[in-house]
Every structure is written in C-alpha cells, then in structure tokens.
C-alpha cells in the first residue's frame, strides 16, 4: 500500500511539473507575441550588471533586430551584424555577435532562445507571472533566466540572467508599439561622418 501511494504521489509530482512547464511556456509564448509586433516596439530600460555596468536608456526591437541607446553608446543589430558607437572615443566597432553577447545587451533576446534547450518553472503573484528558465546544456553561456511578465499585458517587466557566475538584470518600462523601418537597425555612417569604423568580424 505504501509503495502504491509512493508511486501515485511520484506520478502526481511528474504531471504537476509537466503542467507547470506547459503553463510557463504558454506565458512566454504570449509574452513573445506581445514583443514581436510586426511593426516593432520601443521601451525604456535600466541594466544592472556586475560584469558590464549599470546604465539606462531606450531600446527598439523588430523581430531579431534591435537598437539600444544610452548616454554613453548606441548599438544597432540588423539580425546579423552589430555596430556599437562609443561617444567618448567617436569609434564604431563592427562584430557578428554570439547568442551570449546578444543576451547581455538585448533584454528581449530571450524570445529567440526559450523554445529550445531550457526547462521551465513558474510562480505567480497578484500582478505578474515569474518564469524561471534553466538551461539543459551545461556548456551554454546563459545558464538561467528569470522573466517577470505582467499578467494584464503579457509584457516583460524584468529579465534577469546568469552568465558564468554573474547576474545581469534588465528592468523594462513604457513598452509600446512603434512603426520602425529596417534602416533604423543599421549604423548610418552619414550621421557620424568623423567616427572611426573598426571592423572586428
């Protein structure tokens, strides 16, 4: 009898875990749909990071493309190439970024990652869903991600990720749809005629 109860309890825990995973994924699917508006979105963000720095700025996203602006720098990513303009040095570096590099500078990059290679768990509060993603690959650069999703809008309000042993947290606000041209996600040399371009690809 005890063995039977143990088996039943174990099965219930497994089914509960599966159901929770499905629920967490459905929340992330709705969140991804919210920030994947065909015309694009814009938002304000604050990044707190021991590895990089603490900065605030604005971000625009359209599919895999993004543009992030802070008082110190502007970054453009057109889906393949990333340009980073540093105001202090008047320099533009050009790279083909890795997944980890994109995640470190784009709080919305999780929408291109979560469907493969992560396990899901979730808890809720009165106002938000709190989703925890854990990588199933120990060699992956991003091992954990916590995503806070607003219950009413399904917009992400916080994204916290672990790379190595260091956490980076993005707080996101004022998210809204915007009509963005593809050119907005590429560096335009005419706007920075004196900048030195350093191609690191």
N, C-alpha and C positions, 0 to 999 in steps of 0.2 A: 504493500500500500504506500509506504513512504517513497519507494522507488518510483511508483507511478505518479505520485504527486510532484516529485522532483522533476520528472520528465515533462509533465504538464506545465509546471512553473517555468522550466527552461524554454519550452516552446513559446509560451506567452511572452517571455522576455525577448526572444528572437523576433516574433511577429511585431512586438511593440517597437523594436529597433528598426525593423523594415518600414513600418508605418511612419515612424518619425522621420526616417530618411526620405521617404516619398514626400511627406509634408514639407520638409525643409527644402527639397528640390523644387517643389511647386511654388514655394515662396520666392526662391531665387529665379525661377522661370518668369514669374510675374514682375520681379524686380528688373530682370534683364530686359523685358519687353518695355518697361517704363523708360529705361535709359537708352533704349535702342531706337528711339523715334527716327523715322526715315530722314526727316529734315535736319535733325541734330538737337542737342541740348546744351545749355550753359548753366554753370553753378559757381558758387564761391567755395573755397576750401581752405582749411588750415592743416598743415602737416607737422606732426611732432615725431622726430626721429633722432635717436642717439647716433645712428650711423651716418645720416646725411645732415640735416639741420632742421630748425623749426622755422617754417615760412608760411605765409598766407598769400592767396592770390585768387585768380579766376581760371576756370577750365571750360573748354568747349569740346564736345565729343560728337562724332558722327560715325557710327559703325566702329571700325577699328582705328579710325583716325582721331587725333586729339591735338589740342593746342592748350598749353598751360602758361600763364603769365604771372610772374611775381615781381616785386620791385627790383630784384637782382638779375632776373633772367627771363627769357621766353623760350619755350620749346614747341616745336612743331613735329608731328608724326603723321605721315600720309598713308600709313598701313605697311610701309616697307622701310622707309628712310626717316631718321630722326635728325633734326637740326636743333642745336642749342646755342642761343645767343647770350653771351655774358656781357652785360652793360659795362662792368668795371674795366674789362680788357678790350672791349669792342672786337670780340672774336666770335666766330661761329664754328662749332665743331660738327662734323657730319659723321654719323655712325649708322650701322644696321643693328639695332638693339636686340638683346636677348629677352626672353619672357620675364626673367627676374628683373632686368633693368626697366622694362615697361611697367611692371607691377610697382616698382619703387617710386615711380613718378606719376603714374596714372591710377587714381583710386578706382576707376571704373574698369580696369583691365580684367578684373575677376570674371566679368561676363564672358570673356573668351577662354576661361580656364576651368570653371567649376563643373562642367558637364563630364569631364573625363579625369580620372586619377585622384579623386577626392572622396572621402566618406563624409556624411552629413549627420549632424545632430542639431537640435533646436530647442530653445525655451522661449516663452513669451512673457511680456509684461502687458500692462493695460494699453500701452500705446505702440508697442513695437514687437517685431519678431527678431530674435537673436540667433543667428545661424552660425554654427561652428564647422569649418571645413578642415579636415585633416588629410594630408597627402598620403596616398597609398604607396608612394615611391620615396624611399629614404634618401635618394640622391637628388631629388627635386630641390631647386633653390628655395622655393616658397613652401614651407612645411605646414603652416597653419594660417588660416584666415578667419577672423571674426567679422561678420557683417550684420549691422543693425539696420532693419528695414521698417519704415513707417507703415503701420497697419492700414491706414486710410489710403495713402497714395502709392504704396509699394516703392517709394523712393528710398535709396540707401542714405542713411544719415551719418553712419560711421563705418569705416573699413579699417580693420587692424590686422596686420600681417607680420609673420615671423620669418625672417631670413637669417640663416645661421642661428645665432643666439640673440639677435637684436630685433626689437619690435619697431614698426612704423605705424602711426595712427593718422588717418585722414578723417577730419570732421567736415561734413558737407552740408551746405545750406543754400537756400534760394534757387533750387533747381527749377528750370523752366525750359520749354521747347523754344527752339530758335531756328530760323532758316539760314543755314550755313553752306556756303559754296565750298567745293573741294579745294579751291585755291587757298582757303583760309588755313589749311593744314600743311602748307608748304612754305619754306623760307623764300621770301622775295628779296633778292639782292638789291633791287631798285630802292627799297625802303631803308637799306643800310649800306649805302654806297662806299663808305670808308671802312667797313668791317673786314677783318682778315678771315678768310674761309680756310679751315683746317680739315681736310678730308681724311678721316681715320678708318674708312671702310677697307 
